[in-house]
Amino acid sequence: MKNKIALITGASGGIGHAIARAFAMQGAHVVLVDNHAAPLNPLAASLQSLGIQALPIEADVSLASDMQRIMQQINEKFGQLHYACNNAGILHAYTPIAEQPEAQWDHVMNTNLKGVWLGMKYQLPWIEKSGGGAIVNMSSTFGIQGAQPGSVDYAYVASKHAIIGITKTAALEYAKGNIRINAICPGPIDTPMFDKPNWTPEALAGKLATVPMSRLGQPEEIAAAVVWLCSTQASYITGHALAIDGGVLAAR
Ligand SMILES: NC(=O)c1ccc[n+]([C@@H]2O[C@H](COP(=O)([O-])OP(=O)(O)OC[C@H]3O[C@@H](n4cnc5c(N)ncnc54)[C@H](O)[C@@H]3O)[C@@H](O)[C@H]2O)c1
């Protein structure tokens, strides 16, 4: 991946940070996007010490104007784009359907689903112009299974299911265009989103009891798969949703 360009959204967060580092370790230049700007410059500086270029961009993935501005900045700095990981996402705790506020539904859907759709909409023409590449969209095990009361909110489940649908559809559109598009479905991963410090020992033990491997995943275990799916080693894989979940879905 030396001198290829990789765009990662949600780069300030646990999984996005690990994905950016994993691309940089392969020699790719990285574009780091997040609406939480503070961690972006230190991350860029630490990745540049690996000998690659890093472009930090504060942007909101749910806004078309921001997504267009990201592509303009990439064009000005690098003139091409080869890989994108549409990873930014948010969730809320489970709320009964009768009680979930409409504004909360809209915020989650706009970030998780519209953000991935806008990402692909503006990234794909550039990846095509650059001679091809790959996209990985971040879904979840909740993109395949429903959420039990006590876990995540309805919009999170809806958005993560829909990400798999638009991933497959874009994969079909670009199957002959030298661009592969896949999704990843992580199980519980130890990041700020999972928020382990705020779980009671009993609640955490209950959660881990649903994971056949009896542990949380690490962000690096997701990052390794993102980079692999973008690499030529995965050259015949497109339209796939890959669970990386310690066996959670196998047990359903
Ligand atoms: N951690 C888990 O257990 C888990 C499990 C399954 C799927 N995922 C998915 O993995 C992805 C990354 O999650 P994480 O665990 O690293 O969470 P995280 O909260 O550590 O990181 C998410 C990042 O996305 C950014 N973000 C949120 N809204 C944004 C917006 N509108 N524009 C730009 N950036 C925005 C946040 O600022 C944050 O830096 C998410 O899509 C999440 O749904 C996480």
The ligand as an SDF file (V2000), in Angstrom:
LIG
                    3D

 44 48  0  0  0  0  0  0  0  0999 V2000
  -17.0590   -0.5870   19.9370 N   0  0  0  0  0  0  0  0  0  0  0  0
  -17.9290   -1.5250   19.6270 C   0  0  0  0  0  0  0  0  0  0  0  0
  -18.2620   -2.3880   20.4470 O   0  0  0  0  0  0  0  0  0  0  0  0
  -18.5090   -1.5760   18.2290 C   0  0  0  0  0  0  0  0  0  0  0  0
  -19.2030   -2.7410   17.8530 C   0  0  0  0  0  0  0  0  0  0  0  0
  -19.7660   -2.8120   16.5820 C   0  0  0  0  0  0  0  0  0  0  0  0
  -19.6230   -1.7500   15.6940 C   0  0  0  0  0  0  0  0  0  0  0  0
  -18.9370   -0.6440   16.0820 N   0  0  0  0  0  0  0  0  0  0  0  0
  -18.8460    0.4420   15.1090 C   0  0  0  0  0  0  0  0  0  0  0  0
  -17.4980    0.8010   14.8830 O   0  0  0  0  0  0  0  0  0  0  0  0
  -17.4190    2.1810   14.5310 C   0  0  0  0  0  0  0  0  0  0  0  0
  -16.3760    2.8670   15.4020 C   0  0  0  0  0  0  0  0  0  0  0  0
  -16.7990    2.7680   16.7560 O   0  0  0  0  0  0  0  0  0  0  0  0
  -15.8280    2.9280   18.0090 P   0  0  0  0  0  0  0  0  0  0  0  0
  -16.1080    1.7960   18.9080 O   0  0  0  0  0  0  0  0  0  0  0  0
  -14.4460    3.2130   17.5710 O   0  0  0  0  0  0  0  0  0  0  0  0
  -16.5170    4.2140   18.6680 O   0  0  0  0  0  0  0  0  0  0  0  0
  -15.8870    5.5980   19.1500 P   0  0  0  0  0  0  0  0  0  0  0  0
  -17.0010    6.3100   19.8010 O   0  0  0  0  0  0  0  0  0  0  0  0
  -14.6150    5.3610   19.8900 O   0  0  0  0  0  0  0  0  0  0  0  0
  -15.5070    6.3030   17.7480 O   0  0  0  0  0  0  0  0  0  0  0  0
  -16.4770    6.8000   16.8610 C   0  0  0  0  0  0  0  0  0  0  0  0
  -15.9160    8.0690   16.2480 C   0  0  0  0  0  0  0  0  0  0  0  0
  -16.8600    8.5740   15.2950 O   0  0  0  0  0  0  0  0  0  0  0  0
  -16.8590    9.9970   15.4300 C   0  0  0  0  0  0  0  0  0  0  0  0
  -18.1000   10.5690   14.9220 N   0  0  0  0  0  0  0  0  0  0  0  0
  -19.3370   10.4760   15.4720 C   0  0  0  0  0  0  0  0  0  0  0  0
  -20.2190   11.1830   14.7470 N   0  0  0  0  0  0  0  0  0  0  0  0
  -19.5210   11.7400   13.7150 C   0  0  0  0  0  0  0  0  0  0  0  0
  -19.8730   12.5960   12.6420 C   0  0  0  0  0  0  0  0  0  0  0  0
  -21.1460   13.0320   12.4730 N   0  0  0  0  0  0  0  0  0  0  0  0
  -18.9080   12.9790   11.7770 N   0  0  0  0  0  0  0  0  0  0  0  0
  -17.6280   12.5850   11.9460 C   0  0  0  0  0  0  0  0  0  0  0  0
  -17.2340   11.7570   12.9400 N   0  0  0  0  0  0  0  0  0  0  0  0
  -18.1680   11.3570   13.8200 C   0  0  0  0  0  0  0  0  0  0  0  0
  -16.7020   10.2400   16.9250 C   0  0  0  0  0  0  0  0  0  0  0  0
  -16.2580   11.5700   17.2150 O   0  0  0  0  0  0  0  0  0  0  0  0
  -15.6820    9.1810   17.3000 C   0  0  0  0  0  0  0  0  0  0  0  0
  -14.3600    9.6650   17.2090 O   0  0  0  0  0  0  0  0  0  0  0  0
  -18.8400    2.7490   14.7000 C   0  0  0  0  0  0  0  0  0  0  0  0
  -19.4790    2.8120   13.4500 O   0  0  0  0  0  0  0  0  0  0  0  0
  -19.5190    1.7210   15.5840 C   0  0  0  0  0  0  0  0  0  0  0  0
  -20.9150    1.6790   15.3990 O   0  0  0  0  0  0  0  0  0  0  0  0
  -18.3780   -0.5330   17.3180 C   0  0  0  0  0  0  0  0  0  0  0  0
  1  2  1  0
  2  3  2  0
  2  4  1  0
  4  5  1  0
  4 44  2  0
  5  6  2  0
  6  7  1  0
  7  8  2  0
  8  9  1  0
  8 44  1  0
  9 10  1  0
  9 42  1  0
 10 11  1  0
 11 12  1  0
 11 40  1  0
 12 13  1  0
 13 14  1  0
 14 15  2  0
 14 16  1  0
 14 17  1  0
 17 18  1  0
 18 19  2  0
 18 20  1  0
 18 21  1  0
 21 22  1  0
 22 23  1  0
 23 24  1  0
 23 38  1  0
 24 25  1  0
 25 26  1  0
 25 36  1  0
 26 27  1  0
 26 35  1  0
 27 28  2  0
 28 29  1  0
 29 30  1  0
 29 35  2  0
 30 31  1  0
 30 32  2  0
 32 33  1  0
 33 34  2  0
 34 35  1  0
 36 37  1  0
 36 38  1  0
 38 39  1  0
 40 41  1  0
 40 42  1  0
 42 43  1  0
M  CHG  2   8   1  16  -1
M  END
$$$$
